[in-house]
Structure formats: C-alpha cells, structure tokens
Amino acid sequence: MNPEEIEILVRNGWEIECESPFEIRHVDGSFAKGQAAYYVLEGIRADEEENDEFSRRLIYIDVGKLTPKEAEIVINHYRRMANEVSEIFPKSRKNEFSN
C-alpha cells in the first residue's frame, strides 16, 4: 500500500484497519476486506479520475451546443458536487459561510 492509496482512502472516509489481510472501514460503518477492499480503492480512484477529467472538460463546453443528453450529464455532475458539499457543510452550519 503506497501513500497515495492511503490518502485516497482517507480522503473518502475510509480507515485502514489492517494491511495484511487488507481491511478497511468507512465512517458510515461499511467494511471491506481482501479483494473487496481493493475494489473499493479502485472504484474511488476511477471516480476521482473521471470527475477530474470531466471538470477539466467543462471549461471548454459551449452551453448553447449541448445535446439534451450532454446537458443532463453536466447537471448530474453538479448535483453530485452539491451533495458532496452539503455533506461537508451541513445545513446547521450554512449561515457560517454566507455574507
């Protein structure tokens, strides 16, 4: 397990319980071990890479030229991002960040 893999897991709410056999636990109580734990890691890595690539491509989108399907993909991407932000900053803390 390299430092980058550990950082990916920690950043996404996972804690390594054991390196051999590989066992991880999420803050929500989910648990994975062995090959399942590696699937979790690879899934997170793939999601992060996809989101990074998608975010880079959004810079070049001409909104007027989007097909309905492309518009739906963009909207869903921003909804996911908004949900992630709302999990980090719950509504009870909402006013702390407003002007």
C-alpha positions in Angstrom: 0.0 0.0 0.0 1.5 3.3 -1.1 1.0 6.8 0.5 -1.2 7.9 -2.5 -3.6 4.9 -2.0 -3.8 5.6 1.8 -4.6 9.3 1.0 -7.3 8.3 -1.5 -9.0 6.1 1.1 -8.7 8.6 4.0 -10.0 11.5 1.8 -13.1 9.4 1.1 -13.9 8.4 4.6 -12.1 5.1 4.8 -9.7 3.9 7.5 -7.2 1.1 7.1 -7.8 -1.5 9.8 -5.2 -4.0 8.6 -2.8 -4.1 5.7 -2.4 -7.9 5.6 -5.1 -9.0 5.0 -6.2 -5.7 3.6 -9.2 -4.5 5.6 -10.9 -1.1 5.5 -13.8 0.5 7.4 -15.8 3.6 6.3 -17.0 6.2 8.7 -20.6 5.1 8.0 -19.7 1.6 9.3 -19.2 -0.1 6.0 -16.4 -2.7 6.0 -14.5 -4.4 3.2 -11.6 -6.9 3.3 -9.4 -8.6 0.8 -10.3 -8.3 -2.8 -13.4 -6.3 -1.9 -11.2 -3.6 -0.2 -9.1 -3.4 -3.4 -12.3 -3.0 -5.5 -13.4 -0.1 -3.2 -10.0 1.6 -3.7 -10.0 1.1 -7.4 -13.6 2.4 -7.6 -12.8 5.5 -5.7 -9.7 6.1 -7.8 -11.7 5.7 -11.0 -14.5 8.1 -9.8 -11.9 10.7 -8.9 -10.1 10.4 -12.2 -13.5 10.6 -14.1 -14.6 13.7 -12.0 -11.2 15.4 -12.6 -11.3 14.7 -16.4 -15.0 15.8 -16.5 -14.2 19.0 -14.6 -11.4 19.9 -17.0 -13.7 19.3 -20.0 -16.4 21.5 -18.5 -14.2 24.5 -19.0 -14.5 24.1 -22.8 -18.2 23.4 -23.1 -20.2 25.8 -25.2 -23.5 25.6 -23.4 -25.5 26.5 -26.4 -24.2 23.5 -28.3 -25.1 20.8 -25.7 -27.3 18.0 -26.7 -30.1 17.1 -24.1 -28.0 14.1 -23.0 -24.9 16.2 -22.5 -26.8 18.8 -20.6 -28.2 16.0 -18.3 -24.7 14.7 -17.7 -23.5 18.2 -16.7 -26.5 18.8 -14.4 -26.0 15.4 -12.7 -22.3 16.2 -12.2 -23.0 19.5 -10.5 -25.8 17.8 -8.4 -23.2 15.2 -7.2 -20.8 18.0 -6.3 -23.5 19.9 -4.5 -24.4 16.8 -2.5 -20.8 16.3 -1.5 -20.5 19.9 -0.3 -23.8 19.7 1.7 -22.4 16.6 3.4 -19.2 18.5 4.3 -21.1 21.6 5.4 -24.4 20.5 6.9 -27.4 22.9 6.9 -26.9 23.6 10.6 -23.6 25.4 9.7 -24.9 27.0 6.5 -25.0 30.6 7.8 -21.4 30.4 9.0 -20.3 30.7 5.3 -22.7 33.3 4.0 -22.1 37.0 3.7 
